[in-house]
Amino acid sequence: MTYLIYFREKIMHTDLTNLYYKAENQTLNQGDLKALNSHLTSLAKRLEAYHFLRENEVIIFQPVANQLEEKYSNIEQAILEQALKDWLTILRYCAWAMLINSQEYLQQNILEGLTDVIKAKEMQSLETVLSQMLNTRLKELLSEEKYALLQPFLIRVENTILPTP
């Protein structure tokens, strides 16, 4: 029971939560059922995209790592590895935020801490290029629909942690 309360209050999308509470007191009307169907359809698409991202991390990141090593052959391997680890973490959090459809989750769980870390490392140029390479790779691998589900979360990260031109 505790898990259901946590799920309902922390993870469920606000509109879906409102429908949940409404259904506790009365049967849902036709408009509510359409909204519920829309949320469930969206959730299925987001779950499919999440599953793809989770199962294909190596396929996504290996070409990016290879390109990064070529472009930044003068930078220490450890720095490149850390940047890749940062973006793997970012992608994982973006994927989960996409799945639960929550920009707030992304803000609370990664953006507040990561911004300072990247700025402190003075790796913003490297991070910007890595972000561009990752986006290009994701566009190659994901359908337009799946990429469109993930993109707002990637943009939020980029706008928060990367320097503005």
C-alpha positions in Angstrom: 0.0 0.0 0.0 2.8 2.4 0.8 4.3 1.9 -2.6 1.0 2.8 -4.3 0.8 6.0 -2.3 4.4 6.9 -3.3 3.7 6.1 -6.9 0.5 8.1 -6.9 2.0 11.1 -5.3 5.5 11.2 -6.6 5.5 9.6 -10.0 2.0 9.8 -11.6 1.4 12.7 -13.9 -0.8 15.4 -12.3 -3.7 14.9 -14.7 -3.6 11.2 -14.1 -3.5 11.8 -10.4 -6.5 14.0 -10.6 -8.4 11.3 -12.5 -7.3 8.8 -9.8 -8.8 10.9 -7.0 -11.9 11.6 -9.0 -12.5 7.9 -9.6 -12.3 7.3 -5.9 -15.5 9.3 -5.4 -17.5 8.7 -8.6 -17.4 6.9 -11.9 -15.5 8.7 -14.6 -17.5 10.4 -17.4 -16.7 10.0 -21.1 -14.3 12.9 -21.2 -12.4 11.5 -18.2 -12.2 8.1 -19.9 -10.8 9.7 -23.0 -8.2 11.6 -21.0 -7.3 8.4 -19.2 -7.0 6.6 -22.5 -4.8 9.3 -23.8 -2.5 9.1 -20.8 -2.3 5.3 -21.0 -1.5 5.5 -24.8 1.2 8.1 -24.1 2.6 6.0 -21.2 2.8 2.9 -23.5 4.8 5.0 -26.1 7.1 6.4 -23.4 7.6 3.0 -21.9 8.6 1.7 -25.4 11.1 4.5 -25.8 12.5 4.0 -22.3 13.0 0.3 -22.9 14.9 1.0 -26.1 17.2 3.5 -24.4 17.8 1.2 -21.5 18.6 -1.8 -23.7 20.8 0.1 -26.2 23.2 2.2 -24.1 26.3 0.7 -25.6 24.9 1.0 -29.2 24.1 4.7 -28.4 27.3 5.7 -26.7 30.1 3.7 -28.3 30.1 5.7 -31.6 29.8 8.9 -29.5 32.8 7.8 -27.4 34.8 7.0 -30.6 34.1 10.4 -32.1 34.9 12.2 -28.9 38.3 10.4 -28.6 39.1 11.4 -32.2 38.0 15.0 -31.8 39.7 15.5 -28.4 42.8 13.3 -28.7 44.8 15.9 -26.7 42.5 15.6 -23.6 43.2 13.0 -20.9 41.3 9.8 -21.2 40.0 10.1 -17.7 38.4 13.5 -18.5 36.7 12.0 -21.6 35.5 9.0 -19.6 34.0 11.3 -16.9 32.2 13.4 -19.5 30.8 10.2 -21.1 29.7 8.9 -17.7 28.1 12.3 -16.9 26.0 12.1 -20.2 25.2 8.4 -19.6 23.8 9.5 -16.3 22.0 12.4 -17.9 20.4 10.2 -20.5 19.2 7.7 -17.8 17.6 10.5 -15.8 16.1 12.1 -18.9 14.7 8.7 -20.0 13.1 8.1 -16.5 11.8 11.7 -16.5 10.3 11.1 -19.9 8.7 7.8 -18.7 7.0 9.5 -15.8 6.5 12.7 -17.8 8.0 14.9 -15.1 10.3 17.9 -15.6 10.3 18.3 -11.9 11.9 14.9 -11.3 14.7 15.9 -13.7 15.2 19.2 -11.9 15.2 17.7 -8.4 17.3 14.7 -9.1 20.0 15.8 -11.5 20.0 19.4 -12.6 20.5 21.0 -9.3 23.8 19.1 -8.6 25.1 18.5 -12.1 25.2 22.2 -13.1 27.7 23.1 -10.5 29.8 20.0 -11.1 30.2 20.6 -14.9 30.9 24.3 -14.4 33.5 23.5 -11.7 35.3 21.2 -14.1 35.4 23.8 -16.7 34.5 21.2 -19.3 31.6 23.1 -20.9 33.1 23.1 -24.4 33.6 19.3 -24.3 30.1 18.8 -22.7 28.5 20.9 -25.5 30.1 18.9 -28.2 29.3 15.6 -26.5 25.6 16.8 -26.1 25.5 17.5 -29.9 27.0 14.1 -30.7 24.6 12.3 -28.4 21.6 14.1 -29.9 22.7 13.3 -33.4 23.1 9.6 -32.4 19.7 9.5 -30.8 18.1 11.0 -33.9 19.7 8.2 -35.9 18.5 5.4 -33.6 15.1 6.6 -32.4 12.0 7.1 -34.4 10.8 10.8 -34.7 8.0 10.0 -32.3 10.3 8.5 -29.7 12.9 11.3 -30.0 10.1 13.9 -29.7 9.2 12.3 -26.3 12.7 12.5 -25.0 13.8 15.8 -26.6 12.1 18.2 -24.1 14.1 16.6 -21.2 17.4 16.7 -23.1 16.7 20.4 -24.0 16.0 21.2 -20.3 19.4 19.7 -19.3 21.2 21.5 -22.1 19.6 24.8 -21.3 20.5 24.3 -17.6 24.1 23.0 -17.7 25.6 24.2 -21.0 26.7 27.7 -21.7 24.5 29.9 -23.9 26.2 31.0 -27.2 
